[in-house]
Amino acid sequence: MRILVIEDDPLLSHHLQVQLSDQGNQVQVALTAKEGFYQATNYPIDAAIIDLGLPDQDGISLIKMLRNADVKAPILILTARLTWQDKVEGLNAGADDYLVKPFQKEELIARLDAIVRRSSGFARSTITSGALQIDVAAKHVTLNQTPLDITAFEYLILEYLMRHCHEVVAKQRLLDVVYADKEGDPNTIEVMISRLRKKLAQGGIEQSIITLRGQGYKFNHPCD
């Protein structure tokens, strides 16, 4: 899961990055609202954790801006504010849940998992296209009820394309999905797409991923 943490406290943001990475997530950190907005609107994320007390803009306004920019990823608020009015204001702005500082790591992870599960379209437990099925939680792919042998990077590409099966996905976006904040060679995306096509074709799914020259890639079958 790709998680964006928008928190201005360097120590807390580092701890969150380590703790969430230890759970197998890809975690990006932004220390300001401006940086967080840029990352959320330019890179794919599955969830965001936003502190309300950011230095350049309050978190409530940032959440409203993200929702107005059509960022649909579930949002967990971090706040030191204890009034019910603040909590209601955050939820009304578009957040999905809140967590009051200080908090335990286990509660953070539980609340984050819960809002992702509840988030329609971003947290489906399975993604299916005919005989092809992805178990998102287990990161496991089956084709014709048989496990499909794919690499971790191939899995990331296949899951993202199937989540967005009605969209053309740019190569740069797939690079961001696979390599996060690291530099990646665009040619590796073409290689992994080619391998995925061959593996899916061997299981009877022809023309699974199509290339639209100059635009990107598209999963070529309906998904549920």
Backbone as a chain_set.jsonl record, in Angstrom:
{"seq": "MRILVIEDDPLLSHHLQVQLSDQGNQVQVALTAKEGFYQATNYPIDAAIIDLGLPDQDGISLIKMLRNADVKAPILILTARLTWQDKVEGLNAGADDYLVKPFQKEELIARLDAIVRRSSGFARSTITSGALQIDVAAKHVTLNQTPLDITAFEYLILEYLMRHCHEVVAKQRLLDVVYADKEGDPNTIEVMISRLRKKLAQGGIEQSIITLRGQGYKFNHPCD", "coords": {"N": [[0.851, -1.191, 0.0], [0.495, 2.242, -0.756], [1.363, 4.97, 1.073], [0.896, 8.282, 2.095], [2.386, 10.483, 4.271], [1.69, 13.406, 5.892], [3.139, 15.482, 7.82], [4.563, 17.756, 10.048], [6.397, 17.462, 12.081], [9.572, 16.346, 12.29], [10.664, 14.137, 13.69], [8.423, 12.585, 14.488], [7.279, 12.098, 11.961], [9.31, 10.581, 10.83], [9.295, 8.329, 12.511], [6.736, 7.349, 11.917], [7.085, 6.708, 9.231], [8.979, 4.64, 9.383], [7.605, 2.736, 10.978], [5.312, 2.159, 9.449], [6.475, 1.305, 7.084], [7.661, -1.001, 7.976], [5.47, -2.613, 8.032], [5.195, -3.387, 5.48], [4.491, -1.405, 3.683], [4.714, 1.231, 1.184], [6.045, 4.28, 1.871], [5.716, 7.75, 1.783], [6.874, 10.956, 2.802], [5.8, 14.193, 3.664], [6.582, 17.427, 4.755], [5.224, 19.78, 4.785], [2.097, 21.45, 3.982], [1.965, 22.319, 1.352], [3.896, 20.745, 0.014], [2.772, 18.257, 0.548], [0.307, 18.408, -0.805], [1.199, 18.564, -3.435], [2.464, 16.049, -3.755], [0.292, 14.308, -3.329], [-1.376, 14.863, -5.448], [0.086, 14.343, -7.67], [1.25, 11.859, -7.603], [0.529, 8.358, -7.283], [-1.463, 7.328, -4.537], [-2.608, 5.292, -1.811], [-3.597, 5.874, 0.637], [-3.731, 8.578, 3.027], [-2.099, 10.238, 5.715], [-2.704, 12.895, 7.737], [-1.571, 15.664, 9.507], [-3.203, 18.053, 11.529], [-2.039, 20.416, 12.375], [-0.224, 21.93, 10.561], [2.63, 23.852, 9.329], [2.419, 25.756, 7.225], [-0.178, 25.824, 6.351], [-3.443, 25.08, 7.522], [-4.533, 21.768, 8.393], [-7.2, 21.104, 7.863], [-8.018, 22.8, 5.766], [-6.275, 21.867, 3.824], [-7.19, 19.235, 3.452], [-9.718, 19.754, 2.348], [-8.895, 20.956, -0.047], [-7.619, 18.784, -1.27], [-9.757, 17.005, -1.645], [-11.301, 18.56, -3.361], [-9.616, 18.524, -5.499], [-10.066, 16.054, -6.448], [-8.833, 13.913, -5.184], [-9.176, 10.802, -4.002], [-8.308, 9.026, -2.141], [-8.423, 7.446, 1.072], [-8.368, 9.323, 4.163], [-6.606, 9.816, 7.135], [-6.735, 11.674, 10.027], [-4.337, 13.258, 12.087], [-4.22, 14.639, 15.263], [-3.728, 16.999, 17.909], [-5.714, 18.253, 19.074], [-8.556, 18.264, 21.141], [-11.275, 18.756, 21.145], [-14.684, 18.054, 20.328], [-15.729, 19.51, 18.282], [-13.583, 20.129, 16.576], [-12.956, 17.593, 15.63], [-15.311, 16.891, 14.269], [-15.3, 18.891, 12.33], [-13.078, 18.15, 10.825], [-13.865, 15.632, 9.797], [-16.078, 16.419, 8.314], [-14.793, 17.886, 6.391], [-13.763, 16.017, 4.743], [-12.176, 13.991, 5.673], [-11.599, 10.587, 6.778], [-11.277, 9.382, 9.233], [-9.994, 9.951, 12.583], [-7.182, 10.468, 14.767], [-6.03, 10.929, 17.981], [-3.24, 12.6, 19.289], [-1.079, 11.824, 22.064], [-0.512, 8.596, 20.51], [-0.849, 5.014, 20.168], [1.158, 2.791, 18.245], [-0.131, 0.5, 17.309], [-2.837, 1.197, 17.322], [-2.877, 3.231, 15.402], [-2.197, 1.779, 13.065], [-4.333, -0.015, 12.975], [-6.555, 1.714, 12.658], [-5.88, 2.92, 10.238], [-5.865, 0.717, 8.489], [-8.566, 0.093, 8.677], [-9.932, 2.318, 7.517], [-9.009, 2.13, 4.948], [-10.043, -0.32, 4.149], [-12.738, 0.341, 4.193], [-12.956, 2.151, 2.191], [-14.393, 2.699, -0.788], [-13.571, 1.217, -3.849], [-10.873, 1.801, -3.541], [-9.994, 0.013, -1.782], [-10.727, -2.607, -2.262], [-11.154, -6.01, -1.429], [-10.654, -8.014, -3.204], [-9.747, -8.113, -6.658], [-11.119, -8.74, -9.742], [-10.965, -10.21, -12.95], [-12.506, -11.943, -15.168], [-11.09, -15.095, -15.25], [-8.964, -14.286, -13.825], [-7.682, -13.256, -10.743], [-7.018, -11.039, -8.072], [-5.91, -11.098, -4.818], [-5.944, -8.609, -2.737], [-5.158, -7.998, -0.096], [-3.483, -10.136, 0.581], [-1.695, -9.906, -1.433], [-1.661, -11.624, -3.65], [-1.942, -13.5, -6.615], [-4.133, -15.232, -8.727], [-4.774, -17.348, -11.522], [-7.119, -18.918, -13.399], [-7.702, -20.294, -11.082], [-5.235, -21.067, -10.214], [-2.11, -20.345, -8.7], [-0.403, -17.467, -9.878], [2.759, -16.991, -11.131], [4.497, -14.34, -10.487], [6.68, -11.479, -10.224], [7.429, -9.229, -7.437], [7.436, -6.558, -8.339], [6.112, -6.836, -10.788], [3.655, -7.568, -9.787], [2.831, -5.146, -8.54], [2.462, -3.5, -10.768], [0.46, -4.908, -12.206], [-1.664, -4.941, -10.33], [-2.162, -2.176, -10.094], [-2.892, -1.434, -12.727], [-5.197, -2.998, -13.02], [-6.811, -1.948, -11.031], [-7.326, 0.434, -12.215], [-8.687, -0.11, -14.591], [-10.235, 1.035, -16.548], [-8.848, 3.141, -17.456], [-6.197, 4.917, -19.154], [-2.927, 4.459, -18.306], [-0.118, 6.31, -17.616], [3.35, 5.746, -18.44], [5.16, 6.976, -16.68], [3.67, 7.145, -14.365], [3.452, 4.468, -13.63], [6.138, 3.983, -13.134], [6.401, 5.532, -10.826], [4.728, 4.091, -9.139], [6.068, 1.638, -8.91], [8.746, 2.231, -8.167], [8.604, 4.207, -6.26], [10.09, 6.715, -4.398], [12.519, 6.398, -5.6], [14.9, 6.468, -8.313], [13.973, 5.185, -11.421], [14.435, 3.078, -14.273], [12.834, 3.767, -17.249], [12.673, 1.804, -19.228], [12.492, -0.583, -17.889], [9.849, -0.832, -17.181], [8.582, -1.449, -19.598], [9.702, -3.942, -20.046], [8.698, -5.419, -17.871], [5.936, -5.242, -18.362], [5.821, -6.648, -20.748], [6.568, -9.211, -19.848], [4.422, -9.753, -18.13], [2.291, -9.848, -19.968], [2.946, -12.173, -21.42], [2.804, -14.149, -19.427], [0.112, -13.97, -18.67], [-1.097, -14.572, -21.103], [-0.365, -17.224, -21.424], [-2.095, -18.352, -19.664], [-4.46, -18.06, -20.933], [-5.473, -15.493, -21.27], [-5.588, -13.265, -23.597], [-4.124, -10.375, -25.211], [-4.007, -8.77, -22.893], [-2.878, -6.468, -21.717], [-2.69, -3.435, -23.215], [-0.807, -1.24, -25.332], [-0.844, 2.197, -25.728], [0.395, 4.26, -27.921], [2.542, 6.835, -26.998], [0.907, 7.539, -24.916], [0.42, 5.594, -22.841], [-0.379, 2.702, -20.877], [-2.972, 0.186, -20.781], [-5.2, -1.878, -19.031], [-6.906, -4.406, -20.629], [-9.374, -5.631, -20.257], [-12.633, -6.061, -18.705], [-13.029, -5.296, -15.203], [-13.918, -6.395, -11.936]], "CA": [[0.0, 0.0, 0.0], [1.256, 3.484, -0.864], [0.834, 5.863, 2.094], [1.509, 9.601, 2.187], [2.327, 11.072, 5.61], [1.899, 14.859, 5.871], [3.382, 15.762, 9.242], [5.692, 18.678, 10.091], [7.353, 17.052, 13.109], [10.492, 15.407, 11.617], [10.841, 12.906, 14.46], [7.199, 11.792, 14.377], [7.12, 11.635, 10.577], [10.289, 9.501, 10.617], [8.792, 7.137, 13.196], [5.614, 6.828, 11.145], [7.622, 6.103, 8.015], [9.606, 3.363, 9.742], [6.6, 1.79, 11.459], [4.441, 1.74, 8.353], [7.307, 0.549, 6.151], [7.837, -2.329, 8.567], [4.259, -3.379, 7.729], [5.221, -3.716, 4.059], [3.958, -0.309, 2.891], [5.589, 2.243, 0.612], [5.665, 5.479, 2.617], [6.305, 9.029, 1.43], [6.684, 11.947, 3.859], [5.81, 15.619, 3.326], [6.644, 18.206, 6.0], [4.37, 20.958, 4.647], [0.866, 21.241, 3.227], [2.263, 22.526, -0.075], [4.564, 19.542, -0.484], [1.82, 17.159, 0.617], [-0.669, 18.555, -1.887], [1.88, 18.214, -4.68], [2.656, 14.592, -3.831], [-1.006, 13.621, -3.401], [-2.025, 15.119, -6.739], [0.973, 13.971, -8.776], [1.704, 10.479, -7.464], [-0.559, 7.495, -6.794], [-1.45, 6.947, -3.129], [-3.754, 4.502, -1.369], [-4.095, 6.479, 1.874], [-2.946, 9.71, 3.515], [-2.164, 10.597, 7.128], [-2.499, 14.35, 7.707], [-1.596, 16.388, 10.771], [-3.98, 19.287, 11.395], [-1.252, 21.591, 12.724], [0.892, 22.117, 9.632], [3.158, 25.207, 9.481], [2.079, 26.697, 6.155], [-1.619, 25.796, 6.085], [-4.05, 24.123, 8.448], [-4.854, 20.493, 7.771], [-8.592, 21.086, 7.383], [-8.023, 23.419, 4.436], [-5.579, 20.96, 2.911], [-8.095, 18.124, 3.134], [-10.721, 20.278, 1.415], [-8.234, 21.127, -1.347], [-7.39, 17.455, -1.855], [-11.034, 16.477, -2.129], [-11.687, 19.364, -4.532], [-8.736, 18.1, -6.592], [-10.498, 14.695, -6.78], [-8.034, 12.877, -4.526], [-10.191, 9.97, -3.35], [-7.686, 8.132, -1.154], [-8.889, 7.698, 2.44], [-7.507, 10.224, 4.936], [-6.617, 9.711, 8.593], [-6.255, 12.901, 10.664], [-3.625, 13.263, 13.357], [-4.492, 15.918, 15.914], [-3.574, 17.158, 19.355], [-6.92, 18.949, 19.518], [-9.415, 17.282, 21.802], [-12.687, 19.125, 21.136], [-15.479, 17.321, 19.358], [-15.95, 20.381, 17.125], [-12.457, 19.947, 15.66], [-13.081, 16.283, 14.998], [-16.418, 16.961, 13.313], [-14.874, 19.731, 11.209], [-12.19, 17.35, 9.985], [-14.65, 14.62, 9.089], [-16.898, 17.116, 7.323], [-13.918, 18.372, 5.314], [-13.484, 14.911, 3.836], [-11.365, 12.943, 6.302], [-12.335, 9.35, 7.044], [-11.158, 9.05, 10.657], [-9.024, 10.795, 13.264], [-6.432, 9.846, 15.85], [-5.546, 11.985, 18.862], [-1.892, 12.437, 19.831], [-0.214, 10.734, 21.588], [-1.25, 7.386, 20.174], [-0.071, 3.793, 20.052], [1.368, 2.348, 16.871], [-1.122, -0.512, 16.951], [-4.101, 1.87, 17.014], [-2.689, 3.901, 14.12], [-2.256, 0.792, 11.985], [-5.692, -0.555, 12.928], [-7.447, 2.728, 12.086], [-5.517, 3.088, 8.832], [-6.377, -0.455, 7.772], [-10.028, 0.148, 8.651], [-10.44, 3.29, 6.542], [-8.689, 1.624, 3.614], [-11.041, -1.361, 3.843], [-14.045, 0.96, 3.961], [-12.906, 3.082, 1.06], [-14.872, 2.047, -2.002], [-12.753, 1.337, -5.042], [-9.463, 1.891, -3.22], [-9.605, -1.02, -0.833], [-11.411, -3.868, -2.515], [-10.36, -7.145, -0.948], [-10.235, -8.743, -4.4], [-10.008, -7.514, -7.974], [-11.323, -9.9, -10.608], [-11.238, -10.039, -14.375], [-12.656, -13.303, -15.671], [-10.428, -16.122, -14.448], [-7.83, -13.658, -13.138], [-8.112, -12.675, -9.476], [-5.998, -10.539, -7.157], [-6.226, -10.941, -3.403], [-5.17, -7.405, -2.447], [-4.568, -8.075, 1.241], [-2.391, -11.128, 0.575], [-0.837, -9.63, -2.592], [-1.591, -12.951, -4.271], [-2.655, -13.519, -7.89], [-4.45, -16.545, -9.278], [-5.33, -17.396, -12.869], [-7.756, -20.24, -13.508], [-7.598, -20.866, -9.723], [-3.857, -21.504, -9.994], [-1.244, -19.19, -8.405], [0.347, -16.925, -11.008], [4.133, -16.729, -10.702], [4.955, -13.023, -10.912], [7.563, -10.814, -9.262], [6.785, -8.179, -6.629], [7.227, -5.382, -9.182], [5.05, -7.172, -11.738], [2.405, -7.501, -9.035], [2.455, -3.743, -8.362], [1.959, -2.997, -12.055], [-0.803, -5.561, -12.531], [-2.701, -4.45, -9.428], [-2.505, -0.783, -10.411], [-3.611, -1.407, -13.999], [-6.531, -3.566, -12.836], [-7.59, -0.974, -10.261], [-7.657, 1.536, -13.121], [-8.804, -0.829, -15.864], [-10.919, 1.85, -17.55], [-8.02, 4.318, -17.694], [-4.866, 4.782, -19.726], [-1.976, 4.799, -17.244], [1.155, 6.729, -18.19], [4.522, 5.003, -17.995], [5.734, 7.64, -15.521], [2.89, 6.787, -13.182], [3.866, 3.112, -13.251], [7.457, 4.127, -12.516], [6.176, 6.019, -9.464], [4.133, 2.99, -8.378], [7.047, 0.571, -8.684], [9.996, 2.651, -7.532], [8.33, 5.219, -5.232], [10.952, 7.892, -4.477], [13.807, 6.052, -6.208], [14.971, 6.619, -9.757], [13.783, 3.928, -12.13], [14.646, 3.102, -15.719], [11.556, 3.55, -17.955], [12.697, 0.577, -20.025], [12.11, -1.733, -17.067], [8.386, -0.953, -17.228], [8.255, -2.171, -20.829], [10.108, -5.346, -19.853], [7.75, -6.067, -16.949], [4.658, -5.342, -19.073], [5.967, -7.752, -21.706], [6.528, -10.475, -19.103], [3.053, -9.964, -17.664], [1.474, -10.264, -21.121], [3.252, -13.57, -21.737], [2.29, -15.016, -18.365], [-1.347, -13.973, -18.744], [-1.477, -15.269, -22.34], [-0.216, -18.66, -21.178], [-3.285, -18.791, -18.937], [-5.648, -17.877, -21.761], [-5.913, -14.09, -21.363], [-4.864, -12.622, -24.693], [-4.215, -8.912, -25.292], [-4.401, -8.339, -21.542], [-2.423, -5.1, -21.489], [-2.408, -2.823, -24.511], [0.004, -0.027, -25.33], [-1.313, 3.316, -26.54], [1.643, 4.965, -28.195], [2.605, 8.217, -26.536], [-0.024, 7.782, -23.82], [0.67, 4.701, -21.717], [-0.859, 1.324, -20.923], [-4.34, -0.009, -20.308], [-5.673, -3.254, -18.889], [-7.843, -4.439, -21.747], [-10.544, -6.456, -19.954], [-13.412, -5.517, -17.577], [-12.652, -5.732, -13.862], [-14.915, -6.258, -10.872]], "C": [[0.889, 1.244, 0.0], [0.615, 4.526, 0.063], [1.618, 7.168, 2.074], [1.296, 10.141, 3.589], [2.638, 12.563, 5.489], [1.946, 15.321, 7.319], [4.651, 16.606, 9.364], [6.727, 18.342, 11.164], [8.298, 16.012, 12.502], [10.641, 14.087, 12.359], [9.625, 12.0, 14.333], [7.03, 11.258, 12.965], [8.099, 10.503, 10.265], [9.807, 8.212, 11.274], [7.636, 6.51, 12.429], [6.107, 6.115, 9.887], [8.223, 4.737, 8.304], [8.554, 2.326, 10.123], [5.723, 1.272, 10.334], [5.218, 0.952, 7.293], [7.536, -0.863, 6.659], [6.628, -3.23, 8.32], [4.158, -3.729, 6.238], [4.675, -2.627, 3.157], [5.065, 0.526, 2.261], [5.139, 3.585, 1.189], [6.445, 6.689, 2.119], [5.972, 10.034, 2.528], [6.736, 13.348, 3.257], [5.739, 16.403, 4.632], [5.784, 19.449, 5.961], [3.117, 20.601, 3.856], [1.13, 21.368, 1.728], [2.901, 21.284, -0.684], [3.603, 18.356, -0.494], [0.798, 17.212, -0.507], [-0.044, 18.144, -3.218], [2.009, 16.695, -4.819], [1.329, 13.865, -4.023], [-1.664, 13.779, -4.757], [-1.163, 14.724, -7.936], [1.455, 12.529, -8.727], [0.571, 9.623, -6.902], [-0.399, 7.175, -5.315], [-2.712, 6.146, -2.823], [-4.358, 5.049, -0.088], [-3.175, 7.635, 2.253], [-3.171, 9.881, 5.008], [-1.798, 12.071, 7.219], [-2.611, 14.931, 9.111], [-2.367, 17.694, 10.572], [-3.135, 20.525, 11.623], [-0.039, 21.781, 11.852], [1.356, 23.575, 9.644], [2.67, 26.214, 8.438], [0.586, 26.765, 5.849], [-2.255, 24.79, 7.029], [-4.523, 22.881, 7.692], [-6.262, 20.411, 7.221], [-8.67, 21.655, 5.974], [-7.346, 22.516, 3.407], [-6.48, 19.805, 2.505], [-9.161, 18.565, 2.144], [-10.122, 20.441, 0.019], [-8.014, 19.788, -2.038], [-8.679, 16.866, -2.397], [-11.515, 17.256, -3.355], [-10.848, 19.012, -5.756], [-9.002, 16.647, -6.987], [-9.531, 13.624, -6.284], [-8.99, 12.061, -3.654], [-9.612, 9.045, -2.274], [-8.195, 8.457, 0.246], [-7.859, 8.481, 3.242], [-7.716, 9.993, 6.428], [-5.998, 10.982, 9.163], [-5.455, 12.567, 11.918], [-3.839, 14.624, 14.001], [-4.187, 15.866, 17.401], [-4.787, 17.875, 19.945], [-7.928, 17.934, 20.046], [-10.898, 17.606, 21.711], [-13.435, 18.35, 20.064], [-15.73, 18.16, 18.114], [-14.826, 20.221, 16.092], [-12.565, 18.626, 14.912], [-14.181, 16.281, 13.94], [-16.021, 17.786, 12.091], [-13.969, 18.951, 10.257], [-12.931, 16.309, 9.176], [-15.516, 15.261, 8.011], [-16.071, 17.632, 6.155], [-13.578, 17.264, 4.325], [-12.582, 13.839, 4.404], [-12.239, 11.733, 6.628], [-12.282, 8.926, 8.508], [-10.118, 9.977, 11.259], [-8.363, 10.002, 14.377], [-5.804, 10.962, 16.673], [-4.16, 11.64, 19.376], [-1.938, 12.559, 21.354], [-1.024, 9.47, 21.345], [-0.291, 6.201, 20.125], [0.019, 3.369, 18.587], [0.265, 1.395, 16.429], [-2.467, 0.126, 16.596], [-4.012, 2.599, 15.684], [-2.868, 2.92, 12.973], [-3.666, 0.238, 11.844], [-6.656, 0.437, 12.283], [-7.16, 2.94, 10.596], [-6.047, 1.929, 8.001], [-7.897, -0.388, 7.626], [-10.537, 1.122, 7.6], [-10.121, 2.85, 5.119], [-9.685, 0.547, 3.206], [-12.388, -0.747, 3.494], [-14.095, 1.775, 2.682], [-13.268, 2.37, -0.243], [-13.936, 2.31, -3.161], [-11.272, 1.413, -4.757], [-9.028, 0.763, -2.309], [-10.398, -2.307, -1.033], [-10.531, -5.023, -2.078], [-9.882, -8.0, -2.11], [-10.557, -7.906, -5.635], [-10.048, -8.669, -8.956], [-11.555, -9.464, -12.045], [-11.295, -11.435, -14.991], [-12.018, -14.305, -14.723], [-9.234, -15.582, -13.669], [-8.327, -12.967, -11.875], [-6.907, -12.255, -8.643], [-6.586, -10.473, -5.76], [-5.341, -9.797, -2.913], [-4.465, -7.502, -1.103], [-3.358, -9.01, 1.257], [-1.376, -10.861, -0.525], [-0.559, -10.933, -3.358], [-2.468, -12.952, -5.518], [-2.902, -14.958, -8.318], [-5.053, -16.384, -10.669], [-5.836, -18.813, -13.09], [-7.58, -21.029, -12.208], [-6.224, -21.444, -9.413], [-2.991, -20.286, -9.712], [-0.435, -18.778, -9.631], [1.721, -16.494, -10.511], [4.598, -15.396, -11.285], [5.826, -12.41, -9.819], [6.793, -9.748, -8.491], [6.505, -6.938, -7.465], [6.136, -5.63, -10.224], [3.69, -7.122, -11.044], [1.937, -6.061, -8.895], [1.857, -3.17, -9.641], [0.594, -3.592, -12.366], [-1.929, -5.048, -11.633], [-3.125, -3.033, -9.807], [-3.302, -0.7, -11.712], [-5.034, -1.949, -13.837], [-7.414, -2.662, -11.972], [-8.092, 0.148, -11.158], [-7.906, 0.993, -14.523], [-9.557, -0.039, -16.931], [-10.089, 3.067, -17.949], [-6.741, 3.939, -18.444], [-3.878, 5.299, -18.68], [-0.62, 5.116, -17.872], [2.313, 5.911, -17.633], [5.142, 5.634, -16.748], [4.978, 7.293, -14.248], [3.251, 5.376, -12.716], [5.263, 3.117, -12.635], [7.319, 4.573, -11.064], [5.618, 4.909, -8.575], [5.195, 1.974, -7.976], [8.223, 1.046, -7.836], [9.82, 3.717, -6.459], [9.271, 6.403, -5.424], [12.31, 7.605, -5.099], [13.738, 6.26, -7.713], [14.818, 5.253, -10.417], [13.978, 4.103, -13.624], [13.315, 2.83, -16.417], [11.518, 2.259, -18.755], [12.285, -0.643, -19.209], [10.606, -1.924, -17.052], [7.969, -1.748, -18.458], [8.582, -3.656, -20.689], [9.093, -6.061, -18.962], [6.37, -6.218, -17.577], [4.701, -6.517, -20.041], [5.898, -9.1, -21.005], [5.119, -10.784, -18.606], [2.157, -10.442, -18.795], [1.681, -11.745, -21.419], [2.657, -14.506, -20.701], [0.771, -15.095, -18.4], [-1.822, -14.717, -19.996], [-1.362, -16.774, -22.174], [-1.405, -19.225, -20.418], [-4.576, -18.518, -19.682], [-6.159, -16.458, -21.864], [-5.05, -13.386, -22.398], [-5.104, -11.111, -24.67], [-4.659, -8.319, -23.944], [-4.054, -6.886, -21.277], [-2.04, -4.506, -22.848], [-1.593, -1.55, -24.313], [-0.637, 1.004, -26.237], [-0.132, 4.252, -26.721], [1.555, 6.433, -27.764], [1.697, 8.532, -25.364], [0.245, 6.89, -22.603], [0.088, 3.328, -21.957], [-2.27, 1.236, -20.345], [-4.624, -1.5, -20.175], [-6.913, -3.408, -19.761], [-9.077, -5.304, -21.51], [-11.311, -5.839, -18.789], [-12.948, -6.104, -16.254], [-13.807, -5.507, -12.893], [-14.199, -6.098, -9.529]], "O": [[1.914, 1.283, 0.681], [-0.535, 4.917, -0.137], [2.848, 7.164, 2.041], [0.16, 10.248, 4.05], [3.719, 12.94, 5.038], [0.912, 15.524, 7.955], [5.7, 16.223, 8.845], [7.827, 18.893, 11.148], [7.865, 14.894, 12.224], [10.735, 13.031, 11.733], [9.76, 10.799, 14.1], [6.677, 10.093, 12.782], [7.766, 9.576, 9.527], [9.893, 7.135, 10.683], [7.558, 5.288, 12.303], [5.604, 5.05, 9.528], [8.001, 3.785, 7.555], [8.595, 1.187, 9.66], [5.424, 0.08, 10.273], [4.673, 0.036, 6.678], [7.597, -1.81, 5.875], [6.735, -4.455, 8.388], [3.161, -4.297, 5.793], [4.415, -2.88, 1.981], [6.202, 0.534, 2.733], [3.987, 3.982, 1.016], [7.674, 6.661, 2.041], [4.896, 9.965, 3.122], [7.608, 13.652, 2.442], [4.937, 16.087, 5.51], [5.618, 20.116, 6.982], [3.074, 19.59, 3.155], [0.579, 20.609, 0.931], [2.503, 20.828, -1.755], [3.612, 17.549, -1.424], [0.461, 16.184, -1.095], [-0.674, 17.463, -4.027], [1.701, 16.129, -5.869], [1.251, 12.909, -4.795], [-2.434, 12.913, -5.173], [-1.622, 14.763, -9.077], [2.011, 12.029, -9.705], [-0.253, 10.112, -6.129], [0.687, 6.789, -4.881], [-3.741, 6.298, -3.482], [-5.5, 4.731, 0.245], [-2.008, 7.677, 1.863], [-4.28, 9.696, 5.508], [-0.7, 12.46, 6.821], [-3.602, 14.723, 9.811], [-2.199, 18.364, 9.553], [-3.474, 21.594, 11.114], [1.083, 21.793, 12.359], [0.554, 24.46, 9.942], [2.525, 27.398, 8.742], [0.139, 27.679, 5.155], [-1.661, 23.748, 7.308], [-4.865, 22.944, 6.511], [-6.503, 19.728, 6.225], [-9.305, 21.074, 5.095], [-7.791, 22.417, 2.264], [-6.525, 19.438, 1.331], [-9.476, 17.836, 1.203], [-10.761, 20.106, -0.978], [-8.2, 19.671, -3.249], [-8.694, 16.293, -3.486], [-12.073, 16.671, -4.283], [-11.288, 19.172, -6.894], [-8.249, 16.071, -7.772], [-9.418, 12.556, -6.886], [-9.545, 12.576, -2.683], [-10.361, 8.36, -1.578], [-8.379, 9.629, 0.575], [-6.652, 8.337, 3.045], [-8.845, 9.976, 6.919], [-4.867, 11.33, 8.824], [-5.843, 11.705, 12.706], [-3.658, 15.653, 13.351], [-4.36, 14.841, 18.06], [-4.876, 18.077, 21.156], [-8.12, 16.871, 19.454], [-11.718, 16.806, 22.16], [-12.877, 18.03, 19.014], [-15.921, 17.621, 17.024], [-15.081, 20.183, 14.888], [-12.3, 18.553, 13.712], [-14.004, 15.737, 12.85], [-16.356, 17.436, 10.96], [-14.081, 19.075, 9.038], [-12.651, 16.125, 7.992], [-15.669, 14.709, 6.921], [-16.59, 17.798, 5.051], [-13.154, 17.536, 3.202], [-12.249, 12.878, 3.712], [-13.46, 11.845, 6.739], [-13.153, 8.189, 8.971], [-9.436, 10.705, 10.538], [-8.901, 9.008, 14.864], [-5.127, 11.836, 16.132], [-3.924, 10.526, 19.844], [-2.749, 13.317, 21.884], [-2.102, 9.298, 21.914], [0.926, 6.373, 20.05], [-0.912, 3.561, 17.805], [-0.215, 1.477, 15.299], [-3.158, -0.336, 15.688], [-4.971, 2.59, 14.913], [-3.601, 3.192, 12.022], [-4.148, 0.041, 10.729], [-7.482, 0.051, 11.456], [-8.079, 3.116, 9.796], [-6.615, 2.139, 6.929], [-8.448, -0.762, 6.591], [-11.471, 0.802, 6.865], [-10.867, 3.156, 4.189], [-10.122, 0.503, 2.056], [-13.096, -1.239, 2.616], [-15.173, 2.052, 2.157], [-12.511, 1.529, -0.728], [-13.553, 3.448, -3.433], [-10.469, 1.118, -5.642], [-7.833, 0.57, -2.083], [-10.701, -3.01, -0.07], [-9.323, -5.027, -2.317], [-8.833, -8.639, -2.025], [-11.497, -7.112, -5.651], [-9.126, -9.484, -9.004], [-12.247, -8.483, -12.315], [-10.263, -12.033, -15.297], [-12.359, -14.361, -13.542], [-8.571, -16.322, -12.942], [-9.278, -12.186, -11.923], [-5.925, -12.986, -8.517], [-7.636, -9.866, -5.544], [-4.143, -9.979, -2.698], [-3.298, -7.127, -0.985], [-2.337, -8.707, 1.874], [-0.322, -11.495, -0.568], [0.581, -11.283, -3.662], [-3.599, -12.466, -5.489], [-2.001, -15.796, -8.277], [-5.751, -15.41, -10.952], [-5.082, -19.781, -12.983], [-7.348, -22.238, -12.215], [-6.065, -22.216, -8.467], [-3.113, -19.28, -10.411], [0.138, -19.616, -10.328], [1.823, -15.712, -9.566], [5.037, -15.33, -12.433], [5.723, -12.773, -8.647], [5.662, -9.406, -8.836], [5.447, -6.325, -7.321], [5.331, -4.744, -10.509], [2.699, -6.689, -11.632], [0.759, -5.777, -9.11], [0.864, -2.443, -9.6], [-0.328, -2.871, -12.745], [-3.023, -4.754, -12.115], [-4.317, -2.727, -9.835], [-4.287, 0.034, -11.784], [-5.97, -1.427, -14.442], [-8.629, -2.616, -12.162], [-9.141, 0.739, -10.905], [-7.417, 1.54, -15.513], [-9.52, -0.408, -18.104], [-10.563, 3.927, -18.692], [-6.272, 2.803, -18.377], [-3.983, 6.438, -18.225], [-0.046, 4.285, -18.575], [2.263, 5.441, -16.496], [5.6, 4.92, -15.856], [5.575, 7.163, -13.179], [3.344, 5.132, -11.513], [5.541, 2.344, -11.718], [8.015, 4.073, -10.181], [5.986, 4.797, -7.405], [5.217, 1.506, -6.837], [8.647, 0.359, -6.906], [10.793, 4.096, -5.808], [9.264, 7.034, -6.482], [13.172, 8.484, -5.123], [12.661, 6.232, -8.311], [15.46, 4.284, -10.012], [13.708, 5.173, -14.168], [12.719, 1.774, -16.204], [10.449, 1.678, -18.944], [11.789, -1.625, -19.762], [10.126, -3.051, -16.923], [7.104, -2.62, -18.374], [7.833, -4.515, -21.155], [8.677, -7.18, -19.264], [5.699, -7.224, -17.347], [3.744, -7.285, -20.145], [5.253, -10.027, -21.495], [4.674, -11.93, -18.654], [1.347, -11.349, -18.601], [0.721, -12.483, -21.642], [2.074, -15.534, -21.046], [0.2, -16.164, -18.184], [-2.836, -15.413, -19.956], [-2.172, -17.523, -22.722], [-1.698, -20.417, -20.505], [-5.664, -18.716, -19.141], [-7.192, -16.23, -22.493], [-3.929, -12.966, -22.112], [-6.129, -10.632, -24.184], [-5.562, -7.485, -23.879], [-4.843, -6.153, -20.682], [-1.164, -5.028, -23.538], [-1.676, -0.883, -23.282], [-0.94, 0.712, -27.394], [0.283, 4.944, -25.791], [0.624, 7.155, -28.12], [1.7, 9.656, -24.861], [0.293, 7.374, -21.472], [0.059, 2.84, -23.086], [-2.7, 2.071, -19.548], [-4.332, -2.285, -21.077], [-7.861, -2.631, -19.644], [-9.76, -5.674, -22.465], [-10.71, -5.158, -17.958], [-12.526, -7.258, -16.187], [-14.569, -4.549, -13.021], [-14.852, -5.968, -8.493]]}, "num_chains": 1, "name": "protein.A"}
